[in-house]
Amino acid sequence: VRAVNSPTDQGYLRIGELSRRVGVAPDTLRAWERRYGMLRPQRTQGGFRLYSDADVGRVRAMLRHLEDGLAPAQAARRALEEAPAAGAAPAGDPIADLRVALEGFDESAAQEAIDRVLATLEMDSVVSHVFLPYLRDLGDRWEAGEISVAQEHFASAILRSRLLEQSRGWDRGDGPRAMLACAPGELHDLPLICLGLALRSRGWRITMLGADTPLESLVEAVSVVRPEVVVVSAMFDDRLDGRTDALRMVAERVPLVLAGPVATAAVAGLVGARLEQGDPVTVAARLTGLLGTGGATAGAVA
Ligand code: B12
């Protein structure tokens, strides 16, 4: 079971988000990090720095000391000595907040925790650093028998509704269009919704077919909507078994991407699809890169 870190030391804010929270320009924050060791970011696998509530606390302390008239080096020393002092770390760890609220069936507290997350983080961070890690934690705890199916259902229903709320209008504009569907029998549509939001923040238009989509019906929808890309997602091994003919029919009409843990290079090769096994934000970035900013060369995706 993956433990959730203590509220103050888990990094989840990117530099721009930290900057907005504390009202200090990113360049200044970077200088304080370099000169005074004021910030202690964690690194993501992709090399991004992630800042924590403890970092927020130290910057706020530094600002107080500057306001009191101390020179920067002196203000920094004071702020570092104080550790996460009174009034320093306001928000708490969003994943821990969600865990307590959702697993305690406390809908209002959960909605407030999600409101805070949505107000402070960009969509990529909401997905990568809060919702997906929380969902994995939820699944681990369910598998270990620490929480019930009822708690898991309650939590995923609320998260799903809040993600879908963010999806309103995601088919507008003139960006490239992605059609997203879960393989037949597949009910796990949360990662697909996350992918849709991550694509949307990169200018795509989204047509979401959601859970358990019959592939014949997908072929029909493709010929009506004519998306630049179709993504079919699957969590379980047997979702794609015996469906190579239907998948090939999709891939013959439109660049097809197979995503999710059980999509394999073998199946993708067999049907002429592209395999994407990263997390939703990484996949969104990659598809966007492949298509180019003009969205013209859809053929590059498959
Ligand atoms: C919420 C949930 C449900 C909800 C789904 C709600 C919804 N609308 O999506 C419900 C209640 C319906 C459900 C049902 C079931 N679930 Co469920 N569920 C989960 C849970 C808690 C979160 C799923 C999720 O969204 N995860 C977030 C994803 C993105 O994280 P990830 O799995 O680590 O995926 C990584 C990559 O593989 C990739 N990725 C994965 N999918 C996709 C898709 C796309 C498009 C992209 C780009 C990337 C991508 O991104 C992640 C990397 O960051 C997981 C726990 C978990 N570990 O995920 C279990 C889990 C997936 N479920 C599991 C099981 C066993 C079931 C059921 C069989 C339970 C049952 N006995 O009925 C059913 C099957 C339903 C079905 N027919 O599909 C197992 C799967 C084990 C396996 N693969 O064999 C898990 C892992 C729980 C566990 N630890 O055992 N579930």
Boltz pocket constraint, residues with backbone or C-beta under 6 A from the ligand:
constraints:
  - pocket:
      binder: B
      contacts: [[A, 132], [A, 135], [A, 136], [A, 137], [A, 138], [A, 139], [A, 140], [A, 143], [A, 152], [A, 153], [A, 156], [A, 160], [A, 185], [A, 186], [A, 187], [A, 188], [A, 189], [A, 190], [A, 191], [A, 192], [A, 195], [A, 231], [A, 232], [A, 233], [A, 234], [A, 235], [A, 236], [A, 259], [A, 260], [A, 261], [A, 276], [A, 277], [A, 278], [A, 279], [A, 280], [A, 283]]
      max_distance: 6.0
